[in-house]
Amino acid sequence: MKKKLVCLLLIGTLTLSLTACGGKTPDAPSEPTQSVEESTPTQSEEVENSSEEQTEENQDAGNTNEEAKTIAPDLKEIFVNTVKENPDATPEEIAAKFKECPQVQFMADTMPVEEGWLNGFNKLDDEFEVKGFTKGAMFAPMIGSIAFISYVFELPEDADAEAFEKMLLDNSNPRWNICVEAEETLTAVEGNKVFFVMAPALQEE
């Protein structure tokens, strides 16, 4: 009887030990998981990096716009406002107003112009002549090495101002001054008056 009990105890002990050994599985290694977590950026990090890149791109774009800034828009605004306030103003009177622009960084003067060859218009033909206006005035720097030229033209009442404006643009040459080049060309039409300007980038003060 004792032998039977001993045998049963031994069998039970072996069964339990085999079950315990067979059911236990080794722990999965944790290093690969840590490696993946370290190399894969989280969603918040991706958003942060993307925002930083967009900010840098916007800053670069802003710098580019600042570098290309000219006085052309300011002069165009003066032209439009002057003609609206006084439709009978002559081209010389309008051009004289440009001297009041605080952005003008050079000594400038105005002078009347007549139909014919004018500075700034030789893009398609060196012999091109500006015709079709009754009165005209030029606003330009006293030093010829500056890539700036501006005109105000008065056309006959029945003239096609838009066609005249297009003719100026088609024949304008930002490098008419050879050594320097204008950064921006702008035009405007108010009634029978046409504004034209080619201007260099503003210098940082």
Buried (B, 14 or more C-beta within 10 A) or exposed (E): EEEEEEEEEEEEEEEEEEEEEEEEEEEEEEEEEEEEEEEEEEEEEEEEEEEEEEEEEEEEEEEEEEEEBBBBBBBBEBBBEBBEEEEEBBBBBBBBBBEEBEEBBBEBEBEEBEEEEBBBBBBEEEEBEBEBBBBBBBBBBEEEEBBBBBBBBBBEEEBEBEEBBEBBEEBBBBBBBEEBEBBBBBBBBBEBBBBBBBBBBBEEE
